[in-house]
Amino acid sequence: MDSDDLGLFGPGSVTWKVHEEPILIVAGLRSLYLQALHPLAMAGVAQNSNYRTDAWGRLVRTATYVATTVYGTSAEAEAAGARLRRLHARLRATDPLTGREFRVDEPDLLRWVHVTEVESFLDTARRAGLPLSDDEVDGYYSEQRRSAALVGLDPATVPGTAAEVAEYYRDVRPQLRMTREAAETALFLTAPPLPWKLSLPVRLGLTLGPPRWAYLGIAGTAFALLPPWARRMYGGLGLPTTALSADLTVRALRLALTAVPRRYLEGPLLQAAKERAARHAGLSLAG
């Protein structure tokens, strides 16, 4: 039955195991810091996105897309991927260094965004304390080739193991650099405008209220979780938190989140996926 379709991954996948972790909100921010170091990827975002005026809306849309590909039905995931491909196909940007116009859906750029995203999800979850074997790590990267296909990449060209991801980073690093746009984006990510309700204390003169302090802590942790070479490229930009203290902080945050009832942390797409999985298991037992 289509209503019981388990999607691209399903409850037995490493992808579900990783993405059930609420701590991945830190991972999403880590991936954005990392992605900003690619000059062409950054130019594509800066010239086509309203992220400065609609930062939280863009965050919600991105999170919804990821949740749809992970927990939606196969049809929902394919539809979300098709919408994204149509959007990207229309967008162009100009290389600020050479003046060359390029498509934002060039495979090299799509691959960079994909790898930095999935590596950030996995690295953050593991450092926060999610137990994963080496085989599960490779399994996650292999599974995520299905997500890469949704954005238009040939899965065979996407790293599918931890070793291949490490090799990819080594190969791409000569293309990365700290640009003015990267620095401005990193500063924006560290202190974006808060949503209206949360920014009310700011309007009243309370510039560093609890929401701002909480976000600064998350942003500082996300930055400190970057690979050492990425932190060095930023020249120490961000909070002076060591990788070790970042590990301790992200573990403490994950532990704190375990005290929150799961129903408050699970979005509707995950809840619907679990209901489909339960129905599917019931049908299998009945059969």
C-alpha positions as CSV (number, residue, x, y, z in Angstrom):
1,M,0.0,0.0,0.0
2,D,1.3,3.5,-0.9
3,S,0.0,4.8,2.5
4,D,2.4,2.4,4.2
5,D,5.4,3.2,2.0
6,L,8.5,3.5,4.2
7,G,10.3,6.0,2.0
8,L,13.8,6.0,0.8
9,F,15.3,4.6,4.1
10,G,12.9,3.1,6.6
11,P,13.1,2.3,10.4
12,G,16.0,-0.2,10.0
13,S,18.3,2.3,8.3
14,V,21.3,4.1,9.8
15,T,19.7,7.3,8.4
16,W,16.7,7.0,10.7
17,K,19.0,6.3,13.6
18,V,21.1,9.4,13.0
19,H,18.2,11.8,12.1
20,E,16.1,10.9,15.1
21,E,18.7,12.9,17.1
22,P,17.5,16.4,18.1
23,I,21.1,17.5,18.4
24,L,21.2,17.7,14.6
25,I,20.1,21.3,14.9
26,V,23.7,22.0,15.8
27,A,24.9,19.9,12.8
28,G,22.8,22.0,10.4
29,L,24.5,25.2,11.6
30,R,28.0,23.5,11.4
31,S,27.3,22.6,7.7
32,L,26.5,26.2,6.9
33,Y,29.8,27.5,8.4
34,L,31.6,24.8,6.3
35,Q,29.7,25.5,3.1
36,A,30.5,29.2,3.2
37,L,34.2,28.4,2.6
38,H,33.6,27.4,-1.0
39,P,33.7,30.7,-3.0
40,L,31.4,29.6,-5.8
41,A,28.9,27.9,-3.5
42,M,28.9,31.1,-1.4
43,A,28.4,33.3,-4.4
44,G,25.5,31.1,-5.6
45,V,23.8,31.6,-2.2
46,A,24.6,35.3,-1.9
47,Q,23.4,36.2,-5.4
48,N,20.2,34.1,-5.3
49,S,19.0,33.9,-1.7
50,N,17.2,36.2,0.7
51,Y,18.8,34.4,3.7
52,R,19.7,37.7,5.4
53,T,16.1,39.0,5.4
54,D,14.4,35.6,5.9
55,A,17.0,33.5,7.7
56,W,14.6,31.6,9.9
57,G,12.1,31.0,7.0
58,R,15.0,29.5,5.0
59,L,16.1,27.4,7.9
60,V,12.6,26.0,8.3
61,R,12.3,25.3,4.6
62,T,15.6,23.5,4.6
63,A,14.8,21.4,7.7
64,T,11.4,20.5,6.2
65,Y,13.1,19.4,3.0
66,V,15.6,17.2,4.9
67,A,12.8,15.7,7.0
68,T,10.7,15.0,3.9
69,T,13.6,13.1,2.2
70,V,14.4,11.1,5.4
71,Y,10.9,10.4,6.7
72,G,8.4,11.1,3.9
73,T,7.1,8.5,1.5
74,S,9.1,7.7,-1.6
75,A,6.6,9.8,-3.6
76,E,6.9,12.8,-1.2
77,A,10.7,12.6,-1.3
78,E,10.8,12.4,-5.1
79,A,8.4,15.4,-5.3
80,A,10.5,17.4,-3.0
81,G,13.7,16.6,-4.9
82,A,12.0,17.5,-8.2
83,R,10.9,20.9,-6.9
84,L,14.5,21.6,-5.7
85,R,15.9,20.6,-9.1
86,R,13.5,22.8,-10.9
87,L,14.4,25.7,-8.7
88,H,18.2,25.2,-9.0
89,A,17.9,24.8,-12.8
90,R,16.7,28.4,-13.1
91,L,19.4,30.0,-11.0
92,R,22.7,31.5,-12.2
93,A,25.5,33.3,-10.4
94,T,28.7,35.1,-11.3
95,D,32.1,34.1,-10.0
96,P,33.3,37.2,-8.2
97,L,37.0,36.4,-9.0
98,T,36.7,35.7,-12.8
99,G,33.4,37.1,-13.8
100,R,32.3,33.7,-15.2
101,E,28.6,33.0,-15.0
102,F,27.8,29.5,-13.7
103,R,24.8,27.4,-12.8
104,V,24.2,26.8,-9.2
105,D,23.3,23.2,-10.0
106,E,26.7,22.3,-11.3
107,P,27.6,18.9,-10.0
108,D,30.7,20.1,-8.1
109,L,28.7,22.6,-6.2
110,L,25.8,20.2,-5.4
111,R,28.4,17.6,-4.3
112,W,30.0,20.1,-1.9
113,V,26.7,21.0,-0.3
114,H,25.7,17.3,0.0
115,V,28.9,16.1,1.5
116,T,29.3,18.9,4.0
117,E,25.7,18.4,5.1
118,V,25.7,14.7,5.6
119,E,29.2,14.7,7.1
120,S,28.1,17.4,9.6
121,F,25.0,15.3,10.6
122,L,27.1,12.2,11.2
123,D,30.1,13.9,12.9
124,T,27.9,15.9,15.2
125,A,25.7,12.9,16.2
126,R,28.8,10.8,16.9
127,R,30.6,13.4,18.9
128,A,27.4,14.0,20.9
129,G,27.5,10.4,22.0
130,L,25.4,8.5,19.4
131,P,27.0,5.0,19.3
132,L,27.7,4.1,15.7
133,S,30.0,1.3,14.4
134,D,32.4,1.9,11.5
135,D,30.1,-0.2,9.4
136,E,27.2,2.0,10.3
137,V,29.1,5.1,9.5
138,D,29.9,3.8,6.0
139,G,26.3,2.6,5.8
140,Y,25.0,6.1,6.5
141,Y,27.1,7.6,3.7
142,S,26.1,4.9,1.3
143,E,22.4,5.4,2.2
144,Q,22.7,9.2,1.7
145,R,23.6,8.7,-1.9
146,R,19.9,8.3,-2.4
147,S,19.5,11.9,-1.1
148,A,22.2,13.0,-3.5
149,A,20.3,11.5,-6.4
150,L,17.3,13.6,-5.4
151,V,19.2,16.9,-6.1
152,G,20.4,15.6,-9.4
153,L,23.8,14.0,-8.6
154,D,25.0,10.7,-10.0
155,P,25.2,8.6,-6.9
156,A,28.4,6.9,-8.2
157,T,30.1,10.3,-8.0
158,V,29.3,10.9,-4.4
159,P,31.5,9.6,-1.5
160,G,29.9,6.6,0.0
161,T,32.2,5.7,2.9
162,A,34.1,7.6,5.6
163,A,37.4,7.1,3.8
164,E,35.9,8.5,0.6
165,V,34.6,11.5,2.4
166,A,38.0,12.2,3.9
167,E,39.6,11.8,0.5
168,Y,36.9,14.2,-1.0
169,Y,37.8,16.9,1.6
170,R,41.5,16.5,0.8
171,D,40.8,17.0,-2.9
172,V,38.5,20.0,-2.5
173,R,40.4,21.9,0.1
174,P,42.6,23.7,-2.5
175,Q,39.4,25.3,-3.9
176,L,38.3,26.7,-0.5
177,R,39.3,30.0,1.0
178,M,38.2,32.6,3.4
179,T,36.5,35.3,1.4
180,R,34.7,38.5,2.5
181,E,31.4,36.8,1.8
182,A,32.4,33.8,3.9
183,A,33.4,36.1,6.8
184,E,30.2,38.1,6.6
185,T,28.1,34.9,6.4
186,A,29.9,33.4,9.4
187,L,29.2,36.5,11.4
188,F,25.6,36.5,10.3
189,L,25.2,32.8,11.3
190,T,26.7,33.6,14.7
191,A,24.3,36.5,15.4
192,P,21.3,36.5,13.1
193,P,18.2,38.6,13.8
194,L,15.9,36.6,16.1
195,P,12.3,35.9,15.1
196,W,9.9,38.7,16.2
197,K,8.6,37.1,19.3
198,L,12.1,36.2,20.5
199,S,13.5,39.6,19.6
200,L,10.9,41.5,21.7
201,P,13.4,41.7,24.6
202,V,15.9,43.3,22.2
203,R,13.3,45.9,21.2
204,L,12.9,46.7,24.9
205,G,16.7,47.1,25.3
206,L,17.5,43.7,26.7
207,T,20.0,42.9,24.0
208,L,21.4,39.7,25.4
209,G,18.3,37.9,26.8
210,P,18.1,34.2,27.2
211,P,17.2,33.4,23.6
212,R,20.3,35.3,22.3
213,W,22.6,33.6,24.9
214,A,21.2,30.2,24.0
215,Y,21.7,30.7,20.3
216,L,25.2,32.1,20.8
217,G,26.0,28.9,22.7
218,I,24.7,26.7,19.9
219,A,26.5,28.7,17.2
220,G,29.8,28.6,19.2
221,T,29.5,24.9,19.6
222,A,28.7,24.4,15.9
223,F,31.7,26.4,14.9
224,A,34.0,24.6,17.3
225,L,32.8,21.2,15.9
226,L,34.2,22.2,12.4
227,P,37.2,20.2,11.1
228,P,40.4,21.7,12.4
229,W,41.4,22.8,8.9
230,A,38.1,24.7,8.5
231,R,38.6,26.5,11.8
232,R,42.1,27.5,10.8
233,M,40.7,28.9,7.5
234,Y,38.4,31.1,9.5
235,G,41.5,32.3,11.4
236,G,39.9,31.8,14.8
237,L,36.6,33.6,13.9
238,G,34.0,32.6,16.4
239,L,34.0,31.7,20.1
240,P,37.4,30.4,21.4
241,T,36.1,26.9,22.1
242,T,38.4,24.0,21.7
243,A,37.3,20.8,19.9
244,L,37.4,18.9,23.2
245,S,35.2,21.4,25.0
246,A,32.9,21.4,22.0
247,D,32.6,17.6,22.4
248,L,31.8,18.0,26.0
249,T,29.2,20.7,25.3
250,V,27.5,18.8,22.5
251,R,27.3,15.7,24.7
252,A,25.8,17.7,27.6
253,L,23.3,19.3,25.2
254,R,22.3,15.9,23.9
255,L,21.9,14.6,27.4
256,A,19.7,17.6,28.3
257,L,17.5,16.9,25.3
258,T,16.9,13.3,26.4
259,A,15.0,14.8,29.4
260,V,12.5,16.4,27.0
261,P,9.5,14.2,26.2
262,R,10.0,12.8,22.7
263,R,6.6,14.1,21.5
264,Y,7.9,17.6,21.8
265,L,11.0,16.9,19.7
266,E,9.5,14.8,16.9
267,G,8.1,16.7,14.0
268,P,4.9,15.6,12.1
269,L,6.9,13.9,9.3
270,L,8.8,11.7,11.8
271,Q,5.6,10.9,13.7
272,A,3.8,10.0,10.4
273,A,6.7,7.8,9.4
274,K,6.6,5.9,12.6
275,E,2.9,5.3,12.2
276,R,3.4,4.0,8.7
277,A,6.2,1.7,10.0
278,A,4.0,0.4,12.8
279,R,1.2,-0.4,10.2
280,H,3.7,-2.0,7.9
281,A,5.0,-4.2,10.8
282,G,1.4,-5.2,11.7
283,L,0.7,-6.2,8.1
284,S,3.9,-8.2,7.9
285,L,3.0,-10.1,11.1
286,A,-0.5,-10.7,9.9
287,G,0.9,-12.0,6.6
